[in-house]
Amino acid sequence: MYIARPDRTSDRHAREVVSAAGIATLFSSIDGLRATTLPVLWRDDDTVVAHFARANDHWHHLDGAPVLLVATAPDAYISPSWYAAKTEHGRVVPTWNYSSVQLSGVAHITHDADEILSIVEALTTRHEGGRTDPWAVSDAPESYVAQQLKAIVGITVTVDEANAKAKWSAARSEADRDGVLRALDVENPSAATEMRSADHP
């Protein structure tokens, strides 16, 4: 992924993007160019866990294969009308701002019911954890859970390289950035929140 110097971001922000997204698209080229969007959890040990529907044949050639996971945050069209520079000299053009994280690594497929259950429980805990009355896998009948687990396969990706980009007008003047934020607060609040959270070390 091309990352201009002003758009570099921190590891902390990269993890926040993946966590907030909750899903990522997994790309592979072992059996032709393939892509599947999956629920993901990037763990502290630099592995990403997820699961495929067993009926999705994309996973068939992934064990031991190199893969690329791509997660994105809220994005936004940026109008040149929002820049102070439009009034000053007019030399401005539209752009698109976004945060994106690409994780490269090697995939491991598991059919082990206990491993798959562990992945499902970890994903569930991550997404239910902040709720007032969180649902847990153990809330469903054990026989039903066992049946559902047979319909999926687990995947763990050992991350070898993480690249993150936060293209949020960091190269623009403070006045231009302020103009972008004021407009996004009205037109695209989630993108404004992402712009404020993006780190540019």
HELIX and SHEET records of a PDB file:
HELIX    1   1 ARG A    5  ASP A    7  5                                   3    
HELIX    2   2 ASP A   11  ALA A   21  1                                  11    
HELIX    3   3 ASP A   57  HIS A   61  5                                   5    
HELIX    4   4 PRO A   80  TRP A   82  5                                   3    
HELIX    5   5 ALA A   84  GLU A   88  1                                   5    
HELIX    6   6 ALA A  113  GLU A  128  1                                  16    
HELIX    7   7 VAL A  137  ASP A  139  5                                   3    
HELIX    8   8 GLU A  142  LEU A  149  1                                   8    
HELIX    9   9 GLU A  174  GLU A  187  1                                  14    
HELIX   10  10 PRO A  189  SER A  197  1                                   9    
SHEET    1   A 5 ARG A  34  PRO A  39  0                                        
SHEET    2   A 5 ILE A  23  SER A  28 -1                                        
SHEET    3   A 5 PRO A  66  THR A  72 -1                                        
SHEET    4   A 5 THR A  95  THR A 110 -1                                        
SHEET    5   A 5 ALA A  76  ILE A  78 -1                                        
SHEET    1   B 7 ARG A  34  PRO A  39  0                                        
SHEET    2   B 7 ILE A  23  SER A  28 -1                                        
SHEET    3   B 7 PRO A  66  THR A  72 -1                                        
SHEET    4   B 7 THR A  95  THR A 110 -1                                        
SHEET    5   B 7 ILE A 152  LYS A 167 -1                                        
SHEET    6   B 7 THR A  47  ALA A  53 -1                                        
SHEET    7   B 7 LEU A  41  TRP A  42 -1                                        
END                                                                             
